[in-house]
């Protein structure tokens, strides 16, 4: 009986993981951003100031945020959507680190 219950729970976990993977691959269960607007190389360098103004608009460290955001944008030609997070949309922006290993881009 214990083996049957254990097998049942393992099956439930496997089904749950499969459902999560399928939903993620179809853009459900999280944000699905249009790659034309957000993604590597989606911006021209002249668009960086306005995109960084949007990205940094809600931080108390506006000057530092703008400096690093524009530096990252000019290198990566991408600024993630929203005010924070969502960096997976821009791998270059996400993976550029400081000497200490922390995130360089806000």
C-alpha positions in Angstrom: 0.0 0.0 0.0 2.8 2.4 0.9 4.5 1.8 -2.5 1.2 2.5 -4.3 0.8 5.9 -2.4 4.5 6.8 -3.2 4.0 5.9 -6.9 0.8 8.0 -7.0 2.6 11.1 -5.5 5.5 10.7 -7.9 3.1 10.5 -10.8 1.4 13.7 -9.6 4.7 15.5 -9.3 5.7 14.4 -12.8 2.4 15.5 -14.3 2.7 18.9 -12.5 6.3 19.4 -13.8 5.2 18.5 -17.4 2.3 20.9 -17.3 4.5 23.7 -16.0 7.0 23.1 -18.9 4.3 23.0 -21.5 2.7 26.2 -20.2 6.1 28.0 -20.1 6.9 27.0 -23.6 3.6 28.6 -24.8 4.1 31.8 -22.9 1.6 31.1 -20.1 2.3 31.1 -16.5 4.6 34.1 -16.8 5.2 37.1 -19.0 5.7 36.6 -22.7 7.2 39.6 -24.2 7.2 40.5 -27.9 10.8 39.8 -29.1 10.5 42.7 -31.6 10.2 45.2 -28.7 12.3 43.4 -26.1 15.3 41.3 -26.9 18.9 41.4 -28.0 19.5 44.1 -30.5 15.9 45.3 -30.4 16.9 49.0 -29.9 19.0 51.6 -31.7 21.5 53.5 -29.7 19.5 56.7 -29.9 16.6 54.9 -28.2 18.6 54.2 -25.0 18.0 57.4 -23.1 14.2 57.1 -23.4 14.2 53.4 -22.5 16.5 54.0 -19.6 14.3 56.9 -18.4 11.4 54.4 -18.3 13.4 51.7 -16.7 14.8 54.0 -13.9 11.7 56.1 -13.3 10.8 54.5 -10.0 14.1 54.1 -8.3 15.5 56.4 -5.6 18.9 56.1 -7.2 17.9 57.7 -10.5 21.3 59.1 -11.5 23.3 55.9 -11.0 20.5 53.8 -12.6 20.5 56.1 -15.7 24.3 55.9 -16.0 24.6 52.1 -15.8 21.4 51.5 -17.8 22.6 53.7 -20.7 26.0 52.0 -20.6 24.4 48.6 -20.7 21.9 49.7 -23.4 24.6 51.0 -25.7 26.5 47.7 -25.4 23.5 45.3 -25.6 21.0 47.4 -27.6 18.3 46.1 -25.2 16.6 47.3 -22.0 14.3 44.9 -20.3 10.6 45.7 -19.9 9.3 47.1 -16.6 11.0 49.0 -13.8 13.0 46.0 -12.4 13.5 42.4 -13.1 12.6 40.8 -16.5 16.3 40.7 -17.3 16.1 37.2 -18.9 14.6 39.0 -22.0 18.0 40.6 -22.6 20.7 38.1 -22.0 23.6 40.5 -22.6 22.0 43.0 -20.1 21.4 40.2 -17.7 24.9 38.5 -17.9 27.1 41.6 -17.7 28.6 41.5 -14.2 30.8 43.8 -12.0 34.2 42.7 -10.9 32.6 41.4 -7.7 30.2 39.3 -9.7 27.1 41.4 -9.0 24.8 42.7 -11.8 26.1 45.6 -13.7 22.9 46.6 -15.4 19.8 47.8 -13.4 
